[in-house]
Amino acid sequence: MSRNESKGSVHAMADAKKIAIIGGGAAGLAASIAAAREVKRTGACADVVVFERDDRVGRSILATGNGRCNFSNANPDAAFYHNASFVGAVFEAVEREYAEGGNVTLSGGFSQNAVLRFFDGLGLLWREESEGRLYPMANKATSVLSVLRDAMRALGVQEAPSQRAVRIDVPDRKGGRYHVRFDDGRVEHADAVIVACGGVLARGLLPESVPMCDAVPVLGPLATDGPVKSLDSIRVKCVIELHGADGRVKARETGEVLFRKYGVSGIAVFNVSRVAEPKDELVLDFLPQVPTEDCEAFLVARARRLRETFGEDGAHMGQLLCGMLLPQVADVLLHSAGVDERDQVSGEHLRALAYVLKGFRLTVRGIGDARQCQVHRGGVLVSAVDDKSLQVQGLPGLYVAGEALDTDAPCGGFNLHWAWASGLLAGCAAARSALGASRGGKGSSC
Ligand SMILES: Cc1cc2nc3c(=O)[nH]c(=O)nc-3n(C[C@H](O)[C@H](O)[C@H](O)COP(=O)(O)OP(=O)(O)OC[C@H]3O[C@@H](n4cnc5c(N)ncnc54)[C@H](O)[C@@H]3O)c2cc1C
């Protein structure tokens, strides 16, 4: 039994220092371990409690990466993130904080960053897949959650499930405690609070003075106008560009597009959805290996070759796309080009088809299915927190971590990387604040 458990329930610990973490997702669990380690390091006495509205902590981690948890990326460059300079400053602060420790990881090679050193220290083995995506060696999200909960248990972190926080009241005097109110009317008092509630941070939870913007779901499928209904469930590898209303290219991705009745899905679409707005145009290039200026000549040469093989039968437009695209996709493209499959090959038809092949246009209506979105854009403004500690400006003892902050990144492990990194920084800083300790110094001991 842990020291904290031996002293009884959360309520009975009124006099001990307390670090309350609201939200038991990726950021909250990393924060709890960082805070508990800092408490241990200083030899001080404090409770670290994770309050989670769900009936168990870590459920959101289990859903990631199709149950495999793409927990980080080998190249977590801040440039990939929304509010990149803030994210870069936070990553630097985490590196400074966690500079020590062994460099050679259990997974082999050298760990490039504090997040990987953190997981290495917890005993997680991982492997790298395409585009630097890191997955646990066991290929299951449960193995990531297990090492986190084992560490929490070893450090005496308390899990408080089925507890939904509804309001955080600021201390009524300097050095006083925060009051965290729950939906059942209960109030917990804490010396430091970390808000790690994820993207759908309830507006009323944080004090009104903390600047926030609305959180909108992104990194999901897009609803579009255009002839996609008949392509439902078909996947096509292509290059997609997102063009703004002014014609500017806002995003470009290469990958698989999954057509849906309402529009398009797939990782490439998820990534461009981060910056998509209604009336933007998605431009799909079905023939990226052929430059636009060569496409017509490519089709002319192809038609000539097919005529050699099939005779006059090969000289109609339907035959031209056979062997190149799935029939349903070919039908839609020919239709969009104003060409019938039985039409004879002609310069005019080839020109029209080349245009559509290199730039099939769909007008964006918005997010296609918000339930499939992986993150929210928005939340607490990054200007509202100190990038060296994630403390809310002007409110010592109050911290925000993870998706609750207005940062997000493309698919590839970047969003979880941010959750862990920001949780580690906030956890350490919150413990120091609660204990009145300085870096490397000692807090008030038991
Ligand atoms: C289906 C899916 C797959 C994904 N796959 C990946 C992936 O493979 N790689 C990747 O990098 N990212 C992935 N993401 C994104 C990633 O899951 C998030 O970026 C990350 O979980 C954010 O961590 P967080 O701790 O900030 O928030 P969350 O993980 O959302 O955790 C917040 C926690 O707070 C709790 N909570 C909320 N409000 C309250 C309250 N008032 N009181 C108490 N508790 C509260 C919630 O129940 C939740 O447990 C995926 C997302 C989804 C939806």
The ligand as a MOL file (V3000), in Angstrom:
LIG
                    3D

  0  0  0     0  0            999 V3000
M  V30 BEGIN CTAB
M  V30 COUNTS 53 58 0 0 0
M  V30 BEGIN ATOM
M  V30 1 C -9.8200 8.0150 -32.2280 0
M  V30 2 C -8.5750 8.8070 -31.9120 0
M  V30 3 C -7.3410 8.2990 -32.2630 0
M  V30 4 C -6.1910 9.0450 -32.0030 0
M  V30 5 N -4.9780 8.5060 -32.3220 0
M  V30 6 C -3.8520 9.2000 -32.0560 0
M  V30 7 C -2.5820 8.6280 -32.2860 0
M  V30 8 O -2.4520 7.4580 -32.6600 0
M  V30 9 N -1.4780 9.4090 -32.0530 0
M  V30 10 C -1.5800 10.6800 -31.5670 0
M  V30 11 O -0.5590 11.3430 -31.3730 0
M  V30 12 N -2.7700 11.2280 -31.2820 0
M  V30 13 C -3.9070 10.5170 -31.4920 0
M  V30 14 N -5.1150 11.0650 -31.1730 0
M  V30 15 C -5.1370 12.3750 -30.4850 0
M  V30 16 C -4.7970 12.1710 -28.9860 0
M  V30 17 O -5.6230 11.1540 -28.4730 0
M  V30 18 C -4.9900 13.4640 -28.1880 0
M  V30 19 O -4.2060 14.4730 -28.7490 0
M  V30 20 C -4.5730 13.2610 -26.7320 0
M  V30 21 O -5.2840 12.1930 -26.1540 0
M  V30 22 C -4.7920 14.5090 -25.9030 0
M  V30 23 O -4.4390 14.2150 -24.5780 0
M  V30 24 P -5.0550 15.0320 -23.3680 0
M  V30 25 O -4.6120 14.3510 -22.1210 0
M  V30 26 O -4.8000 16.4620 -23.5240 0
M  V30 27 O -6.6330 14.8410 -23.5280 0
M  V30 28 P -7.4850 13.5080 -23.4220 0
M  V30 29 O -6.6950 12.3370 -23.8030 0
M  V30 30 O -8.7450 13.7960 -24.1450 0
M  V30 31 O -7.7900 13.3470 -21.8590 0
M  V30 32 C -8.6240 14.2380 -21.1790 0
M  V30 33 C -9.2190 13.4940 -20.0020 0
M  V30 34 O -9.9040 14.4340 -19.1730 0
M  V30 35 C -11.1480 13.8790 -18.7890 0
M  V30 36 N -12.0220 15.0140 -18.4660 0
M  V30 37 C -12.5380 15.9240 -19.3350 0
M  V30 38 N -13.2610 16.8530 -18.6550 0
M  V30 39 C -13.1610 16.5290 -17.3480 0
M  V30 40 C -13.6840 17.1250 -16.1590 0
M  V30 41 N -14.4590 18.2200 -16.1910 0
M  V30 42 N -13.4060 16.5410 -14.9630 0
M  V30 43 C -12.6380 15.4010 -14.9120 0
M  V30 44 N -12.1410 14.8020 -16.0170 0
M  V30 45 C -12.3790 15.3580 -17.2130 0
M  V30 46 C -11.5760 13.0650 -20.0030 0
M  V30 47 O -12.5410 12.0880 -19.6570 0
M  V30 48 C -10.2420 12.4620 -20.4350 0
M  V30 49 O -9.9820 11.2490 -19.7640 0
M  V30 50 C -6.2780 10.3350 -31.4000 0
M  V30 51 C -7.5320 10.8260 -31.0360 0
M  V30 52 C -8.6680 10.0770 -31.2850 0
M  V30 53 C -10.0160 10.6290 -30.8710 0
M  V30 END ATOM
M  V30 BEGIN BOND
M  V30 1 1 1 2
M  V30 2 1 2 3
M  V30 3 2 2 52
M  V30 4 2 3 4
M  V30 5 1 4 5
M  V30 6 1 4 50
M  V30 7 2 5 6
M  V30 8 1 6 7
M  V30 9 1 6 13
M  V30 10 2 7 8
M  V30 11 1 7 9
M  V30 12 1 9 10
M  V30 13 2 10 11
M  V30 14 1 10 12
M  V30 15 2 12 13
M  V30 16 1 13 14
M  V30 17 1 14 15
M  V30 18 1 14 50
M  V30 19 1 15 16
M  V30 20 1 16 17
M  V30 21 1 16 18
M  V30 22 1 18 19
M  V30 23 1 18 20
M  V30 24 1 20 21
M  V30 25 1 20 22
M  V30 26 1 22 23
M  V30 27 1 23 24
M  V30 28 2 24 25
M  V30 29 1 24 26
M  V30 30 1 24 27
M  V30 31 1 27 28
M  V30 32 2 28 29
M  V30 33 1 28 30
M  V30 34 1 28 31
M  V30 35 1 31 32
M  V30 36 1 32 33
M  V30 37 1 33 34
M  V30 38 1 33 48
M  V30 39 1 34 35
M  V30 40 1 35 36
M  V30 41 1 35 46
M  V30 42 1 36 37
M  V30 43 1 36 45
M  V30 44 2 37 38
M  V30 45 1 38 39
M  V30 46 1 39 40
M  V30 47 2 39 45
M  V30 48 1 40 41
M  V30 49 2 40 42
M  V30 50 1 42 43
M  V30 51 2 43 44
M  V30 52 1 44 45
M  V30 53 1 46 47
M  V30 54 1 46 48
M  V30 55 1 48 49
M  V30 56 2 50 51
M  V30 57 1 51 52
M  V30 58 1 52 53
M  V30 END BOND
M  V30 END CTAB
M  END
